[in-house]
Amino acid sequence: MTEKKLEIMVKEKVCKGCGICVAFCPKKVFSLENGKPVVVNLEACIKCKLCELRCPDFAIVVGGDDDNDQ
């Protein structure tokens, strides 16, 4: 079994730094630095996608190698 690669992309150009992603993440994957979210604990991510779903600017994308697995 191969290890699945997880990626979290923050589109800094559209992010307004509201902090909703930081507040809703149950695993504290994000931190606000210089007014923008930064992934500080990727290993803790459970891919619940609350950050992506709650972002009002659609600035966060959670993905990885297993996105198309059924």
Long-range contacts (C-beta under 8 A, 24 or more apart in sequence): 4-64, 4-65, 4-66, 5-64, 5-65, 6-42, 6-45, 6-47, 6-62, 6-63, 6-64, 7-61, 7-62, 7-63, 7-64, 8-39, 8-42, 8-45, 8-51, 8-60, 8-61, 8-62, 8-63, 9-60, 9-61, 9-63, 10-36, 10-37, 10-38, 10-39, 10-59, 10-60, 11-57, 11-58, 11-59, 11-60, 11-61, 12-36, 12-59, 14-57, 14-58, 14-59, 15-55, 15-57, 15-59, 15-60, 16-57, 16-59, 18-56, 18-57, 20-51, 20-54, 20-55, 20-56, 21-50, 21-51, 21-54, 21-55, 21-60, 24-50, 24-51, 24-54, 25-50, 25-51, 26-50
